[in-house]
Amino acid sequence: MSAATAIRERIYARLLSKYLPRPIRTAAEYKRFTALLLELDEDEHSTPEQDALAEMLTLLIKDYEERRYPLPSVAPDKSKGAATEILNGRRSAAHGAAPPDSISKARGARLR
């Protein structure tokens, strides 16, 4: 929804009074609001009012998920692993693959 899109307040008020969006506290509310968001998302001809409701539901769902399923914090020094080694060229992306230098040497030996 863009900032230039006008919302018709009466229509939006009807949507709000019909679905009563509020902070999600239970799994049942979470299920109901995610189903509603999916329904709104699948509507190819949604109105600006429906888009505004979908945006609000997205924020409410995100808030619930962040409170209910928090991601563990990871210390920066412990987050380094295989991916960092691959990106820094210290490890091959393919498990058990030969390092690039040995492949070039093997090709050169066959050409001699």
JOSUL-V450599 format. One record per residue. N is the residue number from 1. RES is the residue in three letters. PHI is phi in radians with two decimals (* if undefined). PSI is psi in degrees with one decimal (* if undefined). Layout:
[[N RES PHI PSI] [N RES PHI PSI]]
This chain:
[[1 MET * 127.9] [2 SER -1.56 161.5] [3 ALA -1.17 -24.2] [4 ALA -1.39 -12.5] [5 THR -1.33 122.3] [6 ALA -1.44 137.9] [7 ILE -1.83 129.3] [8 ARG -1.43 113.5] [9 GLU -1.06 -40.0] [10 ARG -1.11 -43.1] [11 ILE -1.17 -43.1] [12 TYR -1.11 -40.7] [13 ALA -1.08 -38.3] [14 ARG -1.13 -41.5] [15 LEU -1.09 -44.7] [16 LEU -1.09 -41.5] [17 SER -1.27 -25.7] [18 LYS -1.30 -44.4] [19 TYR -1.75 -16.4] [20 LEU 0.84 58.6] [21 PRO -1.15 139.6] [22 ARG -2.78 168.3] [23 PRO -0.94 135.4] [24 ILE -1.45 127.1] [25 ARG -2.04 -23.1] [26 THR -2.22 163.2] [27 ALA -1.12 -34.4] [28 ALA -1.14 -42.5] [29 GLU -1.13 -41.0] [30 TYR -1.03 -46.4] [31 LYS -1.10 -43.1] [32 ARG -1.12 -45.2] [33 PHE -1.26 -34.5] [34 THR -1.20 -36.4] [35 ALA -1.13 -42.1] [36 LEU -1.13 -43.3] [37 LEU -1.08 -41.9] [38 LEU -1.08 -43.5] [39 GLU -1.06 -45.2] [40 LEU -1.15 -38.3] [41 ASP -1.17 -33.1] [42 GLU -1.40 -11.8] [43 ASP -1.35 110.8] [44 GLU -1.28 -16.8] [45 HIS -2.09 47.9] [46 SER -1.25 153.8] [47 THR -1.58 164.0] [48 PRO -1.02 -32.7] [49 GLU -1.19 -40.8] [50 GLN -1.16 -37.8] [51 ASP -1.10 -40.0] [52 ALA -1.13 -41.1] [53 LEU -1.11 -42.3] [54 ALA -1.09 -39.3] [55 GLU -1.12 -41.9] [56 MET -1.12 -44.0] [57 LEU -1.08 -39.6] [58 THR -1.03 -44.5] [59 LEU -1.14 -41.6] [60 LEU -1.14 -42.1] [61 ILE -1.15 -44.4] [62 LYS -1.05 -44.2] [63 ASP -1.05 -45.3] [64 TYR -1.09 -45.9] [65 GLU -1.11 -38.8] [66 GLU -1.17 -34.8] [67 ARG -1.35 -40.1] [68 ARG -1.40 -36.9] [69 TYR -2.22 64.5] [70 PRO -1.14 143.1] [71 LEU -1.41 138.3] [72 PRO -1.20 144.6] [73 SER -1.41 143.3] [74 VAL -2.16 130.0] [75 ALA -1.15 139.7] [76 PRO -0.96 -38.7] [77 ASP -1.22 -24.1] [78 LYS -1.53 -11.4] [79 SER -1.42 -12.9] [80 LYS -1.30 133.7] [81 GLY -2.74 -145.2] [82 ALA -1.04 -42.0] [83 ALA -1.07 -42.5] [84 THR -1.13 -41.1] [85 GLU -1.13 -39.4] [86 ILE -1.13 -46.7] [87 LEU -1.13 -30.5] [88 ASN -1.55 3.3] [89 GLY 1.35 14.5] [90 ARG -1.63 -4.7] [91 ARG -2.63 147.1] [92 SER -1.42 144.4] [93 ALA -1.24 -31.4] [94 ALA -1.56 127.1] [95 HIS -1.11 124.0] [96 GLY 1.38 4.9] [97 ALA -1.34 150.9] [98 ALA -1.30 145.4] [99 PRO -1.08 151.9] [100 PRO -0.96 -36.8] [101 ASP -1.09 -39.6] [102 SER -1.23 -29.6] [103 ILE -1.18 -44.1] [104 SER -1.12 -38.4] [105 LYS -1.14 -40.1] [106 ALA -1.14 -39.9] [107 ARG -1.14 -41.3] [108 GLY -1.13 -37.4] [109 ALA -1.17 -35.2] [110 ARG -1.24 -28.3] [111 LEU -1.35 -17.5] [112 ARG -1.42 *]]
